[in-house]
Amino acid sequence: MLVSPNSNTNSDSSFDISKRIILRLKQGKMDNQLLEILHQVFEKELEQENMVLSRPERTRLFHQAAKAVLTDVLAKIDGDQ
């Protein structure tokens, strides 16, 4: 059976593919992988700066840096940059 490209089935199929991809990314813990990469770069930069911070300061600075980077990534995904 041939289905026209503009039919609802095509739209439903795209939605299903999107749902499956998102589910696989979540199951693969992509968010944890991204945070680990950010944390490794953050620690390397702190080491290069010879910065000694308390644990709360380090955590706060990492959260700020990660949010700034991820905000930029989201803007790029949305096409703002």
URDASUL-V194169 format. One record per residue. RES is the residue in one small letter. PHI is phi in radians with two decimals (* if undefined). PSI is psi in whole degrees, 0 to 359 (* if undefined). Layout:
RES|PHI|PSI  RES|PHI|PSI
//
This chain:
m|*|128  l|-1.57|138  v|-2.10|132  s|-1.18|145  p|-1.08|340  n|-1.70|9  s|-1.36|165  n|-1.10|330  t|-1.05|319  n|-1.11|317  s|-1.11|316  d|-1.10|320  s|-1.09|317  s|-1.10|320  f|-1.13|317  d|-1.10|318  i|-1.09|316  s|-1.04|314  k|-1.07|318  r|-1.16|318  i|-1.11|314  i|-1.07|317  l|-1.07|317  r|-1.13|320  l|-1.10|319  k|-1.19|319  q|-1.14|327  g|-1.39|3  k|0.96|45  m|-1.01|323  d|-1.09|320  n|-1.18|323  q|-1.13|317  l|-1.11|317  l|-1.11|323  e|-1.13|319  i|-1.09|312  l|-1.03|318  h|-1.15|320  q|-1.09|315  v|-1.14|318  f|-1.02|311  e|-1.10|321  k|-1.10|316  e|-1.13|319  l|-1.08|319  e|-1.10|318  q|-1.15|330  e|-1.48|355  n|0.94|44  m|-1.62|131  v|-1.93|118  l|-2.20|151  s|-1.20|163  r|-1.02|314  p|-1.09|321  e|-1.13|317  r|-1.09|315  t|-1.11|314  r|-1.08|315  l|-1.13|319  f|-1.10|316  h|-1.04|317  q|-1.11|314  a|-1.14|315  a|-1.11|317  k|-1.08|319  a|-1.11|315  v|-1.15|313  l|-1.18|328  t|-1.12|318  d|-1.10|319  v|-1.09|314  l|-1.07|320  a|-1.09|320  k|-1.17|321  i|-1.10|319  d|-1.32|353  g|1.46|17  d|-1.39|345  q|-2.25|*
//
